[in-house]
């Protein structure tokens, strides 16, 4: 399959601390992959560098065949690589629909003030934009909360809104930072179904950082394991369950690997 995201020899140092060391992996188009490891392993730092939030110390990030290392986050999003965060950032007093429309502005060329003027003048309120909002609401199952202010949503719905906002940028790939954090059992099951639909029905490629191992082992087709900034293993869920180094470093006792 065609490689969509390629990380090649990526390193990030903070002074004398190497948070990510010579990390290399790739994610084929149309796959769900995982990046896992214990707290402090460098997973979020890797995400920050890949998405342009932090500059790389060395190495390369290529997306859809093009070098994106060192690009601004907004430029990377426009190329089709979007990201969700552990804590969803929204306009709390704006409705769910308005937050989705705001995210669509990332597709518009021009400066921040120019894009803000488009929002204020309603020039994005076209039939096409309305149709896209409706499609996204249906995908994430939030039609009933269309008019609700984002700040009033329950935590699980906040996480869904974060995904909806990412989808509004029209991505080819999602980087998802702990999407299951804080969700209850039923919400985790619903998240798993949503991620599969995003891949199967929307054609999205997904790379997720996640501590919820049941989700990782169930839906990820390939997993990269980080410990102290270094990749110690990569493989299918079945291969990693039986990898003694992974079990010792992260998964714990063998029974926990199946939890």
C-alpha positions as CSV (number, residue, x, y, z in Angstrom):
1,X,0.0,0.0,0.0
2,X,1.0,3.6,-0.6
3,X,2.8,5.3,2.4
4,X,1.0,8.4,3.5
5,X,3.1,9.5,6.5
6,X,6.8,8.8,6.7
7,X,8.9,9.7,9.8
8,X,12.6,9.3,9.1
9,X,15.3,9.6,11.8
10,X,13.2,12.2,13.7
11,X,14.8,13.6,16.9
12,X,13.8,16.3,19.3
13,X,16.1,17.6,22.1
14,X,15.3,20.1,24.9
15,X,18.7,21.3,25.9
16,X,20.5,18.1,27.1
17,X,17.4,16.0,27.1
18,X,16.6,13.9,24.1
19,X,12.8,13.5,24.1
20,X,12.7,11.7,20.8
21,X,15.7,9.9,19.4
22,X,16.1,8.8,15.8
23,X,12.5,7.8,15.4
24,X,11.5,6.1,12.0
25,X,8.2,4.6,11.0
26,X,5.6,4.9,8.3
27,X,1.8,4.7,8.0
28,X,0.2,3.4,4.8
29,X,-2.8,5.2,3.4
30,X,-6.1,3.8,4.7
31,X,-4.6,2.2,7.9
32,X,-5.1,2.8,11.6
33,X,-1.7,2.8,13.4
34,X,-0.8,3.3,17.1
35,X,2.1,5.0,18.8
36,X,2.3,3.7,22.4
37,X,4.6,3.7,25.4
38,X,4.7,4.6,29.1
39,X,4.3,8.1,30.4
40,X,7.2,10.3,29.4
41,X,8.1,8.0,26.4
42,X,8.0,10.9,24.0
43,X,4.7,10.2,22.2
44,X,3.2,13.6,22.5
45,X,6.5,15.3,21.6
46,X,6.7,13.1,18.5
47,X,3.1,14.2,17.6
48,X,4.1,17.9,18.2
49,X,7.0,17.6,15.9
50,X,5.1,15.7,13.2
51,X,2.2,18.3,13.3
52,X,4.6,21.3,13.3
53,X,3.9,22.5,16.8
54,X,7.5,21.9,17.7
55,X,10.5,22.1,15.3
56,X,12.6,19.0,14.8
57,X,16.2,18.9,16.0
58,X,17.0,16.5,13.2
59,X,15.2,14.1,10.8
60,X,12.4,14.4,8.3
61,X,8.6,14.2,8.2
62,X,7.1,13.5,4.8
63,X,3.3,13.6,4.1
64,X,1.9,12.3,0.9
65,X,5.3,12.3,-0.7
66,X,6.1,15.9,0.3
67,X,8.5,17.2,2.9
68,X,6.6,18.9,5.7
69,X,9.4,19.2,8.3
70,X,9.6,22.7,9.7
71,X,6.3,23.8,8.2
72,X,3.8,25.8,10.3
73,X,0.9,23.7,11.8
74,X,-1.6,25.6,9.6
75,X,0.3,24.8,6.5
76,X,0.5,21.1,7.4
77,X,-3.3,21.1,8.1
78,X,-3.9,22.6,4.7
79,X,-1.9,19.7,3.2
80,X,-4.4,17.2,4.8
81,X,-2.8,16.2,8.1
82,X,-5.0,17.2,11.0
83,X,-4.7,16.6,14.7
84,X,-6.9,16.2,17.8
85,X,-5.6,17.0,21.2
86,X,-6.1,15.5,24.7
87,X,-8.0,18.6,25.7
88,X,-10.4,19.9,22.9
89,X,-9.9,23.5,22.1
90,X,-13.2,25.2,21.2
91,X,-15.0,28.5,21.2
92,X,-17.0,27.7,24.4
93,X,-19.8,30.2,23.7
94,X,-20.2,29.2,20.1
95,X,-22.5,26.4,19.1
96,X,-21.3,23.0,17.9
97,X,-22.2,24.0,14.3
98,X,-20.3,27.3,14.6
99,X,-17.2,25.6,15.9
100,X,-17.3,23.3,12.9
101,X,-17.7,26.2,10.6
102,X,-14.8,28.0,12.3
103,X,-12.6,25.0,11.6
104,X,-13.5,25.2,7.9
105,X,-11.7,28.5,7.7
106,X,-8.4,26.7,7.7
107,X,-9.1,25.8,4.1
108,X,-9.4,29.4,3.1
109,X,-6.3,31.2,1.8
110,X,-5.3,34.5,3.4
111,X,-4.3,36.0,6.8
112,X,-6.0,35.4,10.1
113,X,-7.9,38.7,10.0
114,X,-9.1,37.9,6.4
115,X,-10.4,34.6,7.4
116,X,-12.1,36.1,10.5
117,X,-13.8,38.6,8.2
118,X,-15.2,35.8,6.1
119,X,-16.6,34.3,9.2
120,X,-18.2,37.6,10.4
121,X,-19.7,38.5,7.0
122,X,-21.2,35.0,6.6
123,X,-19.5,34.3,3.3
124,X,-18.9,30.7,4.4
125,X,-22.6,30.2,4.9
126,X,-23.0,28.6,1.5
127,X,-25.1,25.6,0.7
128,X,-21.9,23.6,0.2
129,X,-20.7,24.6,3.7
130,X,-24.0,23.7,5.3
131,X,-24.0,20.4,3.6
132,X,-20.5,19.7,4.9
133,X,-21.5,20.6,8.4
134,X,-24.5,18.2,8.2
135,X,-22.3,15.4,6.9
136,X,-19.8,15.9,9.8
137,X,-22.5,16.0,12.4
138,X,-23.9,12.7,11.1
139,X,-20.4,11.1,11.0
140,X,-19.8,11.9,14.7
141,X,-23.4,11.5,15.8
142,X,-23.9,15.0,17.1
143,X,-26.9,16.2,15.1
144,X,-28.9,16.6,18.3
145,X,-26.3,19.0,19.8
146,X,-26.0,21.2,16.7
147,X,-27.1,24.4,18.5
148,X,-25.6,23.6,21.9
149,X,-22.8,25.9,23.1
150,X,-19.6,24.0,23.0
151,X,-18.8,24.9,26.6
152,X,-22.0,23.2,27.9
153,X,-21.2,19.8,26.4
154,X,-20.4,16.7,28.5
155,X,-16.9,15.5,28.4
156,X,-17.5,12.6,26.0
157,X,-19.3,15.0,23.6
158,X,-16.4,17.5,23.9
159,X,-14.1,14.7,22.6
160,X,-16.5,14.0,19.7
161,X,-16.5,17.7,18.9
162,X,-12.7,17.7,18.7
163,X,-12.9,15.0,16.1
164,X,-15.6,16.9,14.2
165,X,-13.4,20.0,14.2
166,X,-10.5,18.0,12.8
167,X,-12.8,16.6,10.1
168,X,-13.9,20.1,9.1
169,X,-10.3,20.8,7.8
170,X,-10.9,18.1,5.2
171,X,-8.0,15.8,6.2
172,X,-6.5,12.8,4.6
173,X,-5.0,11.7,7.9
174,X,-5.8,12.3,11.6
175,X,-3.3,12.3,14.4
176,X,-5.3,11.6,17.5
177,X,-3.7,12.3,20.9
178,X,-5.4,10.0,23.6
179,X,-8.9,10.1,22.1
180,X,-10.2,7.7,24.8
181,X,-8.8,9.5,27.8
182,X,-11.5,10.1,30.4
183,X,-14.2,8.1,28.5
184,X,-16.3,5.5,30.1
185,X,-16.6,1.9,28.8
186,X,-19.6,2.6,26.5
187,X,-18.0,5.8,25.2
188,X,-14.8,3.8,24.4
189,X,-16.8,1.3,22.4
190,X,-18.5,4.1,20.5
191,X,-15.1,5.7,19.8
192,X,-13.8,2.4,18.4
193,X,-16.8,2.1,16.1
194,X,-16.3,5.8,15.0
195,X,-12.6,5.3,14.2
196,X,-13.4,2.2,12.1
197,X,-16.1,4.2,10.2
198,X,-13.7,7.1,9.6
199,X,-11.3,4.6,8.0
200,X,-13.8,2.4,6.1
201,X,-16.4,5.0,5.0
202,X,-14.5,8.3,5.0
203,X,-11.2,6.8,3.7
204,X,-9.1,8.4,6.5
205,X,-5.7,7.2,7.7
206,X,-5.3,7.4,11.5
207,X,-2.3,7.5,13.8
208,X,-3.3,7.5,17.5
209,X,-1.5,7.9,20.8
210,X,-3.5,6.0,23.3
211,X,-3.1,4.4,26.8
212,X,-6.3,2.4,26.5
213,X,-4.7,-0.9,25.3
214,X,-8.0,-2.7,24.6
215,X,-8.7,0.0,21.9
216,X,-5.1,-0.1,20.6
217,X,-5.0,-3.9,20.3
218,X,-8.5,-4.1,18.7
219,X,-8.3,-1.5,16.0
220,X,-4.6,-0.7,15.2
221,X,-3.2,-2.7,12.3
222,X,0.4,-1.7,13.2
223,X,1.9,-0.3,16.4
224,X,5.1,1.5,17.2
225,X,6.4,1.3,20.8
226,X,8.4,4.1,22.4
227,X,10.4,4.0,25.6
228,X,12.4,7.0,26.7
229,X,12.1,8.6,23.3
230,X,13.4,5.5,21.4
231,X,11.5,3.0,19.3
232,X,12.0,-0.4,20.9
233,X,9.5,-2.4,18.8
234,X,7.1,-2.2,15.9
235,X,4.6,-4.7,14.6
236,X,1.1,-6.0,14.6
237,X,-0.9,-6.3,17.9
238,X,-0.3,-10.1,17.8
239,X,3.4,-9.7,17.5
240,X,3.7,-7.1,20.3
241,X,1.6,-9.2,22.7
242,X,4.3,-11.8,22.5
243,X,7.3,-9.4,22.6
244,X,9.0,-9.7,26.0
245,X,10.6,-6.2,25.7
246,X,7.3,-4.6,25.1
247,X,5.5,-6.5,27.9
248,X,8.3,-5.5,30.3
249,X,8.5,-1.9,29.3
250,X,4.8,-1.0,28.9
251,X,2.2,-3.7,28.7
252,X,3.0,-5.3,32.1
253,X,2.0,-8.8,32.8
254,X,0.8,-10.9,29.8
255,X,-2.8,-10.9,30.9
256,X,-2.8,-7.0,30.9
257,X,-1.8,-7.1,27.2
258,X,-5.2,-8.6,26.5
259,X,-7.2,-6.2,28.7
